[in-house]
Amino acid sequence: MATFKAPRGTADALPPDQPYWEFVRRQGEAICRRYGYRRIDTPVFEEAGVFIRTIGQDTDIVEKEMYLFKDRGGKEMSLKPEGTASVCRAYLEHGMSSLPQPVRLYYLSPVFRYERPQAGRLRQHHQLGAEALGELDPALDAEIIDLAWRFYLSLGLQGLSIQVNSLGCLKCRPAYRQALVAYFASRLGEMCPDCRSRFDRNPLRLLDCKNAACIAVGDEAPRSTDHLCLECGQHFASVVRYLNLWELTYNLDHRLVRGLDYYTRTVFEIQPPEGGSQSTIGGGGRYDDLMEELGGRPTPGVGFATGLERIVSNLQRQGIALPAALGPRVYVCYLEEARDEAFRLLAELRHGGVEAVAAVGGRSLKSQLRQADAQGMSRAIILGGDELKSGCPMVRDMSNGQQQSIPTGQLTAFLKGLSG
Ligand code: HAM
């Protein structure tokens, strides 16, 4: 019979990788809370319109990557291809505009995109995202960039760089778009088929193409920052001033447009040292028109999201050591005559807050100790006839074989006092 595999473009996060995931989630949540963001969870699927209206018809995500399905009531639904639109839908649905603004929210969520899988590009990945809703103030754009940056620093990642740009607003973008159309029209022959087909619908996207020839053409293209209206120009100058104030190093990248259409004004991305098109570790920006697309009153917002798989692979590639485990992992070994005491002790340790398992399967003491070693346990508790009589189990340090006899009543406290 055929065996099953995880669907293409998805990955199991197995126990050896879990310490990385826990570390990333823990640091991420801690930093979001320190910046005043509160957790929100939204469903993994929404009415498809939530995403189609906001992300944009001409984006890769809406054109070919959404996991669309009709539910049994015939409603068109989509698995979440990103988190921002869902959070904005929740903001509107729960009347969060009546709360003190801005409303700062963060989330940890799986995200689904039917992409061509390759290294760093999955069909299900996981994001940590943060959104500041209801305020236009450029201090928030800088806050989000700073939050992202400090998060990566807190993980110990090295060599990252920040790219920023401003895309202007509905008022100034049409003129910029026209300037781009005029420029690309004269260079279209040098560009890839994808760019040629996108030229009419979404000329901004041509700046984003990863094809070498298109990059060369894009480098000389008109810059959005030269076409900003007065308000957008002042807004961007102010974002940059905050970044300087907080001593963040960044590059102005006029080719940065992002892959979702809802952005207005500030956009940014953070890249690890090994570049490449699938390497961007996090990105975001401002989206002041998104809430209106969802049927709400005009409500500004700015945020970012980062891919947890890409963070974990960067941590592993950079050989970053994780903080030591919180306490020892204990393996209770016993001779048959001490079995009941061993299992009584096992419960006592667990209830007292020690990570402990007991040998099962009727193996010899020697084989139990081999198991403890093979499972990477830091301590073994040994209970034989002598230990049973004296009421003092033996504690064996698995790293060096040293043994110590500890009275049962003191065992939990003794083990909790060890570092790992
Ligand atoms: P995004 O740039 O599409 O933005 O995704 C954010 C991050 O998710 C990327 O930088 C990358 O680390 C990760 N990512 C995206 N696609 C994949 C994939 N196929 N496989 C693995 N990782 C991936 C957004 O989703 C916006 N919602 C960000 C945002 C929040 N803008 C404003 N607020």
Residues whose N, C-alpha, C, O or C-beta is under 5 A from the ligand:
A	BS01	HAM	E82 G83 T84 R113 E115 G120 R121 L122 H125 G129 A130 T280 I281 G282 G283 G284 G285 V302 G303 F304 A305 T306 G307 R310
